[in-house]
């Protein structure tokens, strides 16, 4: 099997973040490694993606603005590599005042960024007061920077709250109903992996590992999708939705080595049943008696178990599998 064609993706500049949102697939947080992508390394990742057909990528994190000088250099690399920068993601936690925000946005525009995605949702507002993304939006207007809100449907709701402070889960549920965050997750269209899975798993029906396997026979085709991939600062290619699987970007376009990627290739060819049986047979995996909500839930728990084994180098970054993050 080879990953030979890429369409649209994102460049993860860092996993360190100013927030630890409930819906984060990547488990970004202030506790993650503070490393930031090296601009020259970013260039090599963009060249690799472009060689496989990708013509546009965005920059995300973590929070890319945490190291602004490095962000500027990364934006500049897109132009040099001939890769379209579709947009730059931000949670707006860096906003302090309009003048300094305009100055930053103007410098980004000069470096080659013309669109900013500003995140506003019930998960961000637990960490970032609404006045900050609103301030970035106003600064974008003044600086002539294109922007869009992700997701605007929540902005209309959250605008009824105090814009000057964060709001807890309890406050959100008091204002909008006891199941507000669960309903918000459904409207968001979340992929239930990473911290999102841990946050919302208790609200869904559980089935045993054997029932999950029986309901999902055969290959896991989702693992082989390339429609919206990511590449991170460590040089990992991350399949859409399959956070925690890492494929070296240098192996893209070539036949994947079964000795290097046994678990990923097993999922692609045989699916969750084969992964489950191997985990039980070779590493003593014991399924949770309370069950799982999906094959992705079972897969993530198996991978977390296997990530501690010597043969699991295709699983990472290590912090993704650490409960502390």
Backbone torsions as a table, in degrees:
resi	resn	phi	psi	omega
1	UNK	NA	138.8	176.4
2	UNK	-135.6	148.3	173.7
3	UNK	-96.3	101.5	-168.0
4	UNK	-113.7	-6.4	-177.8
5	UNK	-146.0	126.3	179.5
6	UNK	-120.1	144.4	-177.3
7	UNK	-108.8	-69.1	-176.7
8	UNK	-138.5	142.1	-176.7
9	UNK	-156.0	-171.2	179.9
10	UNK	-135.1	150.4	176.1
11	UNK	-106.0	116.1	179.8
12	UNK	-86.0	107.0	-175.5
13	UNK	-73.8	-31.0	-178.2
14	UNK	-164.3	157.1	173.7
15	UNK	-102.2	-14.1	176.2
16	UNK	-67.0	138.4	-175.2
17	UNK	-145.7	157.5	176.8
18	UNK	-82.1	-4.5	-179.1
19	UNK	-135.5	165.0	174.5
20	UNK	-131.3	66.3	-169.9
21	UNK	-66.4	147.8	-177.7
22	UNK	-62.4	-26.5	-172.6
23	UNK	-97.7	6.9	-171.3
24	UNK	-74.6	118.5	178.4
25	UNK	-66.4	-29.6	-172.0
26	UNK	-94.9	-2.6	-175.9
27	UNK	56.6	37.5	174.3
28	UNK	-65.5	149.1	-179.4
29	UNK	-171.6	169.9	175.4
30	UNK	-64.4	-15.3	-178.3
31	UNK	-87.9	-8.9	-179.4
32	UNK	-74.0	159.5	176.4
33	UNK	-49.0	133.0	-175.8
34	UNK	-82.9	5.4	-179.5
35	UNK	-59.5	152.3	-179.6
36	UNK	-130.3	151.2	-176.0
37	UNK	-63.0	136.8	176.0
38	UNK	-76.9	132.0	-175.8
39	UNK	-57.0	-41.0	-179.8
40	UNK	-68.5	-35.3	176.3
41	UNK	-67.9	-39.1	175.9
42	UNK	-58.3	-39.0	179.2
43	UNK	-59.9	-43.0	-179.2
44	UNK	-66.5	-36.3	177.3
45	UNK	-65.5	-43.0	179.9
46	UNK	-65.8	-39.0	177.3
47	UNK	-62.4	-41.1	179.8
48	UNK	-63.7	-45.7	179.5
49	UNK	-62.5	-41.6	-179.4
50	UNK	-65.8	-36.7	179.8
51	UNK	-64.3	-19.7	-179.8
52	UNK	-104.1	14.9	170.7
53	UNK	105.4	-9.3	-178.6
54	UNK	-74.7	133.9	-179.0
55	UNK	-117.3	-9.0	-179.7
56	UNK	-148.8	135.6	177.3
57	UNK	-139.9	158.5	174.5
58	UNK	-109.3	170.2	174.8
59	UNK	-110.0	128.4	177.1
60	UNK	-141.1	-173.4	-179.5
61	UNK	-146.0	-144.3	18.7
62	UNK	42.0	-164.5	175.9
63	UNK	-116.8	107.2	-175.4
64	UNK	-59.7	-28.6	-175.4
65	UNK	-76.1	-4.5	-178.1
66	UNK	-63.3	-26.6	175.8
67	UNK	-129.6	85.9	-167.9
68	UNK	-65.3	-39.5	179.5
69	UNK	-60.4	-43.0	178.1
70	UNK	-67.2	-35.3	177.0
71	UNK	-62.5	-44.6	177.9
72	UNK	-57.5	-44.6	179.9
73	UNK	-63.6	-39.1	-179.6
74	UNK	-66.3	-41.7	176.9
75	UNK	-59.6	-42.8	-179.4
76	UNK	-62.4	-31.1	-179.5
77	UNK	-65.2	-32.4	180.0
78	UNK	-56.8	-47.8	-178.7
79	UNK	-62.5	-43.9	-178.9
80	UNK	-64.8	-33.8	-177.4
81	UNK	-85.1	-3.3	-178.8
82	UNK	72.0	24.2	179.3
83	UNK	-106.2	130.4	177.3
84	UNK	-69.9	131.1	173.5
85	UNK	-90.9	106.5	-174.3
86	UNK	-70.0	-44.1	177.0
87	UNK	-171.6	167.1	178.5
88	UNK	-117.8	123.5	-179.3
89	UNK	-83.9	145.0	172.3
90	UNK	-154.9	147.7	173.1
91	UNK	-94.8	-0.7	174.7
92	UNK	71.9	11.4	180.0
93	UNK	-62.9	-21.8	-177.5
94	UNK	-77.4	-11.8	-175.7
95	UNK	-66.9	129.7	173.6
96	UNK	-121.5	-41.6	178.4
97	UNK	-155.9	160.1	-173.4
98	UNK	-64.5	-41.2	-175.8
99	UNK	-61.9	-47.0	-178.8
100	UNK	-69.6	-31.4	177.4
101	UNK	-67.4	-41.8	177.3
102	UNK	-61.3	-41.4	179.9
103	UNK	-61.7	-44.4	178.8
104	UNK	-64.1	-46.0	-178.1
105	UNK	-65.0	-35.8	178.1
106	UNK	-66.1	-39.0	177.5
107	UNK	-67.2	-37.7	176.9
108	UNK	-65.6	-39.8	178.5
109	UNK	-62.2	-41.4	179.5
110	UNK	-65.3	-30.0	-179.6
111	UNK	-80.4	-16.5	176.3
112	UNK	126.4	7.6	177.7
113	UNK	-96.7	128.3	179.9
114	UNK	-119.5	-1.2	-178.3
115	UNK	-144.8	134.4	177.8
116	UNK	-118.4	133.8	172.7
117	UNK	-98.1	117.5	-177.9
118	UNK	-101.8	120.4	-177.4
119	UNK	-84.7	126.6	172.7
120	UNK	-137.7	117.6	178.5
121	UNK	-162.8	169.5	-178.2
122	UNK	-63.4	-19.6	-179.5
123	UNK	-83.2	-37.1	177.2
124	UNK	-70.1	-34.5	-172.6
125	UNK	-69.9	-11.9	172.4
126	UNK	-70.7	-17.1	-177.1
127	UNK	-122.1	-26.1	-171.0
128	UNK	-130.7	116.0	-179.6
129	UNK	-64.6	152.9	-171.6
130	UNK	-64.2	-26.9	-177.7
131	UNK	-63.8	-23.9	-179.7
132	UNK	-70.5	-55.0	174.8
133	UNK	-61.8	-33.6	175.7
134	UNK	-62.9	-38.8	178.4
135	UNK	-65.1	-40.0	177.9
136	UNK	-65.6	-39.4	178.6
137	UNK	-61.5	-45.6	178.8
138	UNK	-64.9	-37.6	177.7
139	UNK	-66.0	-38.1	176.3
140	UNK	-59.5	-44.1	179.4
141	UNK	-60.7	-42.7	-178.2
142	UNK	-71.9	-32.9	-177.1
143	UNK	-87.0	-4.9	-177.6
144	UNK	74.7	22.6	179.3
145	UNK	-90.2	129.5	173.2
146	UNK	-65.6	149.4	178.8
147	UNK	-152.7	159.2	167.1
148	UNK	-145.8	154.3	-176.3
149	UNK	-98.7	132.0	175.8
150	UNK	-117.4	104.2	-1.2
151	UNK	-116.9	138.6	-173.9
152	UNK	-65.9	-25.9	179.5
153	UNK	-57.6	-33.4	180.0
154	UNK	-79.4	-30.2	-178.1
155	UNK	-58.8	-41.2	-179.5
156	UNK	-62.0	-37.2	178.7
157	UNK	-73.7	-50.1	-172.7
158	UNK	-69.1	-18.8	179.6
159	UNK	-62.6	-17.5	178.6
160	UNK	-77.6	-9.7	-178.8
161	UNK	-91.0	170.3	174.5
162	UNK	-63.8	119.4	-176.2
163	UNK	-77.2	-11.9	-171.8
164	UNK	-92.7	0.6	-178.4
165	UNK	-149.3	168.1	175.6
166	UNK	-78.1	167.8	-178.4
167	UNK	-135.8	131.4	-177.6
168	UNK	-75.9	166.8	175.8
169	UNK	-57.2	-42.1	-179.1
170	UNK	-62.3	-40.4	178.6
171	UNK	-66.5	-40.6	179.3
172	UNK	-64.2	-41.6	-179.5
173	UNK	-70.5	-32.5	176.1
174	UNK	-67.0	-35.1	-177.8
175	UNK	-80.5	-36.3	-169.7
176	UNK	-122.5	0.7	178.3
177	UNK	118.0	152.1	-173.2
178	UNK	-64.9	-21.9	179.5
179	UNK	-109.6	26.9	-172.5
180	UNK	-60.3	-47.7	-177.3
181	UNK	-65.8	-34.6	176.9
182	UNK	-66.8	-44.3	177.2
183	UNK	-63.5	-38.9	179.0
184	UNK	-63.7	-39.2	178.5
185	UNK	-62.7	-39.9	178.2
186	UNK	-64.9	-41.1	178.5
187	UNK	-69.2	-30.3	-179.8
188	UNK	-68.0	-28.4	-175.5
189	UNK	76.6	39.8	-175.2
190	UNK	-64.5	143.0	165.5
191	UNK	-87.2	123.2	-173.4
192	UNK	-82.1	79.7	173.8
193	UNK	-138.3	169.8	177.1
194	UNK	59.3	-139.8	-178.5
195	UNK	-69.3	-27.8	177.1
196	UNK	-59.5	-41.7	179.1
197	UNK	-62.9	-45.2	-179.4
198	UNK	-65.6	-35.5	-176.9
199	UNK	-70.3	-39.8	-169.4
200	UNK	-111.5	-4.9	179.1
201	UNK	-54.1	-41.2	-177.3
202	UNK	-60.4	-17.0	-174.4
203	UNK	-92.4	-2.3	-175.4
204	UNK	-112.5	158.8	176.8
205	UNK	-66.0	137.7	-179.1
206	UNK	-106.2	145.4	174.6
207	UNK	-128.9	156.6	178.9
208	UNK	-67.8	162.1	178.3
209	UNK	-58.4	-39.8	-180.0
210	UNK	-65.5	-38.6	177.8
211	UNK	-67.3	-39.5	177.3
212	UNK	-60.8	-45.5	-179.0
213	UNK	-64.6	-42.0	-179.7
214	UNK	-64.9	-32.8	-179.2
215	UNK	-81.1	-11.0	-177.3
216	UNK	-131.3	65.6	-179.3
217	UNK	-74.7	152.8	173.3
218	UNK	81.9	-169.8	-172.3
219	UNK	-65.2	149.6	173.9
220	UNK	-93.6	93.2	-175.5
221	UNK	-68.7	-25.7	-178.6
222	UNK	-59.7	-34.1	-177.8
223	UNK	-63.8	-23.2	-179.0
224	UNK	-95.3	1.8	179.4
225	UNK	-68.6	149.7	179.9
226	UNK	-129.4	14.2	-171.6
227	UNK	-64.5	-36.9	178.6
228	UNK	-146.3	75.2	-177.0
229	UNK	-81.6	173.5	171.1
230	UNK	-135.7	152.5	169.2
231	UNK	-124.8	138.9	-175.3
232	UNK	-112.5	176.8	-175.0
233	UNK	-63.5	-16.0	178.1
234	UNK	-91.8	-1.3	-179.7
235	UNK	90.6	14.3	-179.3
236	UNK	-87.8	135.8	166.3
237	UNK	-88.9	130.5	-178.0
238	UNK	-118.3	116.0	179.6
239	UNK	-61.4	151.4	-179.7
240	UNK	-55.1	120.9	176.9
241	UNK	81.9	-22.5	-176.0
242	UNK	-92.9	60.0	-179.9
243	UNK	-65.6	137.2	-178.1
244	UNK	106.0	-19.5	166.8
245	UNK	-89.4	133.2	-179.6
246	UNK	-130.7	126.0	178.2
247	UNK	-117.9	127.1	-179.4
248	UNK	-59.5	130.8	-177.3
249	UNK	-58.9	-26.1	-180.0
250	UNK	-71.6	-16.4	178.8
251	UNK	-89.8	-6.2	177.9
252	UNK	-66.9	139.8	179.9
253	UNK	89.9	-12.3	178.9
254	UNK	-113.8	164.0	176.1
255	UNK	-64.0	127.0	-178.5
256	UNK	-72.3	132.6	-177.6
257	UNK	-73.0	119.1	-179.5
258	UNK	-64.6	-21.4	177.2
259	UNK	-77.8	-26.3	-180.0
260	UNK	-90.4	-32.1	-175.8
261	UNK	-126.2	53.7	-175.7
262	UNK	-65.4	-38.9	-176.0
263	UNK	-73.5	-43.7	179.1
264	UNK	-61.8	-45.5	-179.1
265	UNK	-68.8	-31.6	175.8
266	UNK	-64.3	-43.9	177.8
267	UNK	-61.5	-41.1	-179.0
268	UNK	-65.8	-37.9	-173.6
269	UNK	-96.4	-32.5	-173.5
270	UNK	-122.7	-25.3	175.1
271	UNK	91.7	-170.5	-170.7
272	UNK	-64.8	-32.3	-179.4
273	UNK	-61.3	-43.8	-179.6
274	UNK	-66.3	-40.8	178.8
275	UNK	-63.9	-41.9	179.8
276	UNK	-63.4	-45.6	-179.5
277	UNK	-65.3	-39.8	178.8
278	UNK	-66.6	-41.0	-179.6
279	UNK	-61.3	-40.4	178.8
280	UNK	-69.2	-42.4	-174.7
281	UNK	-73.8	-44.8	-169.8
282	UNK	-98.6	-22.0	-176.4
283	UNK	-130.0	8.0	174.2
284	UNK	71.9	26.6	-179.8
285	UNK	-63.4	132.3	177.2
286	UNK	-115.4	118.4	-177.2
287	UNK	-68.1	153.1	177.9
288	UNK	-67.8	123.4	-179.9
289	UNK	-63.5	-19.2	177.8
290	UNK	-80.5	-10.1	174.3
291	UNK	87.5	-168.0	-172.1
292	UNK	-139.2	157.7	-178.1
293	UNK	-94.5	-14.4	-176.4
294	UNK	-166.8	169.9	175.6
295	UNK	-66.0	-30.7	177.5
296	UNK	-66.7	-36.5	176.2
297	UNK	-62.5	-49.9	178.5
298	UNK	-62.5	-43.8	179.9
299	UNK	-60.1	-43.9	-178.8
300	UNK	-64.4	-39.4	179.4
301	UNK	-67.7	-39.4	176.8
302	UNK	-62.9	-45.0	-178.9
303	UNK	-65.7	-35.8	176.5
304	UNK	-62.6	-42.2	177.4
305	UNK	-63.0	-48.0	-176.3
306	UNK	-72.7	-21.9	-179.2
307	UNK	-62.4	-17.6	178.6
308	UNK	-88.3	-3.1	-178.4
309	UNK	-93.8	155.8	-175.4
310	UNK	-68.2	-24.0	-174.8
311	UNK	-89.5	6.5	-169.8
312	UNK	-105.1	41.1	-178.7
313	UNK	-65.4	-16.7	178.0
314	UNK	-78.4	-2.0	-178.6
315	UNK	-105.1	127.3	-178.4
316	UNK	173.7	-176.4	-5.4
317	UNK	-62.5	159.8	-175.5
318	UNK	-58.0	-36.0	-178.7
319	UNK	-64.3	-25.4	178.4
320	UNK	-62.9	-32.9	-176.8
321	UNK	-94.4	9.4	179.1
322	UNK	-99.2	124.5	-179.7
323	UNK	-58.6	-25.3	-177.5
324	UNK	-68.1	-13.6	-175.6
325	UNK	-110.5	NA	NA
